[in-house]
Amino acid sequence: MAGSMKAVKLRIKSVQSTMQITKAMQLVAASKLRKAKERADESKPYLKTMLETLTDIANGNTDFQSIFTKSGDNDKKWLYVVIAGDRGLAGGYNSNLFKFVEAELKDKEDVTVLPIGKKSVEFFKHRNIPIFTEEYAEVAKITISDCFQIAKIICGSYGGDGFGHVFLCYTNFVSMLSQVPTATSLLPLSDLSTEKKESDGKPKDLILYEPNSETVFDAIVPEYLAGILYTSINISYASELAARRTAMEAATDNAEEMIETLSLYYNRARQASITQEITEIVAGAES
């Protein structure tokens, strides 16, 4: 009995130590989450402005053509930019994203992946899927300048003998309890050239672009894609923190329940041991 009580006491201390760690991780994730959401919200106006500018250029020219508004010659060659986390302990954040990506890639023949995040690199390496570059393997170290560099690389590899389609997969932040894997098309921007604004009865302003509208459009596209990447990385990071906070909160609650159960078992065993000692003393005295 004494040996059993000692084991239970050690188990309680072990669970208490684990609970302290999970509680600390929960608080850290909660504190970082607010800043991550703020960064994502602050980057959205830039994205909106760039999209409006591209749309105005595309719709303001009847004979407008750009390499970025039509599929490349290799229509079956796909590039997927997949944003995942650098670490685990975030519930189903990474696993849900990878299940979603696997379903996306199921019917694609010629697929290359540009992974962002250590878990993303590990996942596609393990499955022998061609990786475009591992230069941006740590999502925590990605800066806005890195996003511009990635966008230039993507644009340089699109069209002609390059990729015919470019997609972005990341986890969208819906709420503190809901983060949904999402896929969005980066290239081609065919929706821009076909989008029609509602007429308000007023003539459009005549805007002249130097040297021409196509050159200006093609120069803005990498800036626009960089904005999408930066915003998506911030949203993904916020989703990861929310998932980690929820997972650590659940782990802390489970640890508390386990401590209560073990403490109850320990107290009962201790009470039984004391009762047995009293019984033996009384029996010895009577004899």
Salt bridges, closest charged atoms under 4 A:
GLU38 OE2 - ARG34 NH1 3.17
ASP41 OD1 - LYS44 NZ 3.76
ASP56 OD1 - LYS197 NZ 2.42
ASP75 OD1 - HIS165 NE2 2.78
GLU102 OE2 - ARG127 NE 3.10
GLU134 OE1 - LYS125 NZ 3.29
GLU138 OE2 - LYS141 NZ 3.65
GLU240 OE2 - ARG244 NH2 3.04
GLU249 OE1 - ARG245 NH1 3.28
